[in-house]
Amino acid sequence: MLLLLKFIELNWQGIIALLALGFSIWQGWQIRIHNKLSVRPHLTSWINTDAEKGYYTLELINNGIGPALIEEFLLKVDGKIITGQGSEPIEKALKIILPDLKYTSVHGYVSKGYSMTAKEKIIIVAIQFLKQPFPPLEFMNEAIKRTSLDIYYKSFYKESFHFHFPT
């Protein structure tokens, strides 16, 4: 009888140990999921327009809570990739979609290896038209539809994401 009680006692200890191990594994998995979420980036865009003053901007914003590690920045006009160094593709794209218009512009870009911090904003392009009458908002909307911007990026956990403009 004493031997049977010892055997039952050992089995309960084993069951408790297995439950504790299972709970520890589950808890570790939940912590990993939480940690991934706590460093997840999320790129989005914002367009500011003041058509009456002939001013337009496109901002890229990391609305996530972790840095976005940029892998690729692709700008297309009419489905064709615009190549160049630095902000050169943006300048080329503007010349294609805004021919014969007088404007000044400021360009930004992100390249492979850039780490865009959480809550960071980058002006991708700001355009100020110089001559009135300024192009109407409808014209600018059609020009934007001819373009697309694709940014491929990762989190610190190497999760891959894709930003596409216009959405």
N, C-alpha and C positions, 0 to 999 in steps of 0.2 A: 504494500500500500504506500509506503514512504517513497519507494522508487517511482510509482505512478505519479505521485504528487510532484516530485522533482521534475519528471518528464513534462508534465503539464505546465509547470512554472517556467521551464526553459522554452517551451513553445510560445508562451505568452510574451516572453522577453524577445524572442525572435520576431514574432509578429509586430510587436511595438517597434523594434529596430527597423524592420522593413517599412513600416508606415512612416517612421521618422525619415528614413532615406528617401522614400517617395515624395514626401512633403518638401524636403530640402531640394530635390531636383526640380519639382514644380515651382518652388519659390525662386530658384536661380533662373529658371526660364522666364518667369514673370519680370524679374529685375532686368534681364537682358532686353525684353520687349520694351519696358519703360525707358531704359537707357537709349535704345534706338530712337524712340519717339522724342526724347528730350534733346536730341541733336539733329532732328530732321529739318532740312531747309525746305523752303517753298517759294519759288520765283513766281512773280506776277508782274503785271505792267499797269501803268497809269498814264493816260493821255490828258494833258492840260491843253485847252484851246481857248483862245481869245480871238475869234474870227474878226471882230471889229478892229482889233489892233494888228491883225495879221501875224499872230504869234501862236506857235504850236510846239509842244514838247512831248516826248515819249520817255518815260522813266521806267527803269527796271528796278524792282524792289524785292528784297528777300524778306518775305513775311513770315518765314519759318523761325524756329527757335535755335537753329544751328547753322553753321556755315555751309555754303554751297560751293563745292569744289568743281570748278568749270572744266569740262572735258572738251567741248566744241562749241563754236559760235558760227552759225551759218546764216547768211543773209541772201535772200533770193528776190529777184524782180522778174515778174512774168515767168516764174518757174526756173529761171536760170540762176545758178550760184554766182554771186559777185565775189571775186577774189581780191586780195590785197593785204597789205600789212597794216596793223593798227586800225585806225578808224577809216582807212582808205576805202573799204567796201561801202561804208555809209555815205561817203562823199560821192562815190560812183553811182550809187543807187539814187541819190537825190538828183543828180544830173539827168538820170533816165526818166524819173517820174515827174520832175519839175522842169522840163526843158523851157528855155526862153523866159524864165521868171527870175527876177532880181530878188535875192535874199542873202542874208548872212546866216550862218549856222554854227553850232557847237556840237561836237561829236564825242561820244564816249564808246567804250566797248569793253568787253571782258574776253580774255584769251585763255587758252589751255593753261592750267596750273594756277589760275587766279582763285583765291579763296574769298568769296563774297560773304562777309559777316552777316549775322542775323540783324535785321532791321536796316541794313545798308541800302541806300538808294543811289542809282547811277543814272545820269541823264544820257540816254542812248543818242538822242538827237533833239536839239532845240532849233527851231527855224523862226526867223523874223523876216517877213517879207518887207521890201523896201519901197515899193511903189503901189500907190492906190490906183484903181480899186484892187483890194487884196483878193486873192482867190477865195471863192465861197467855200463854206464848210463842205458842201456836197462834192466839190472838186477834190478837196483834201481826202474825204472819205473814199472816193474812187481811187485816188493815188495810193492810199494805204492798202486797199484791197489787192493792188498789184504786187505788193511786197509780202514777204514772210520772213520771220526771224525764228530760228530754231536754236535753242541752247540746251545742250546735254550736260548734266551735272550729277554729282554724287554727294552723298553724306559722308561723314567720317566713318560710318559703318559700311561704306562702299555700296550702299543702295543707289541704284540708278534712277534718275528722273529726267523728264523732258519738258521744257517750256516751249510753247509755240505761240507766236503772235502773227497776225491777229487771231484771237481765240474764237 
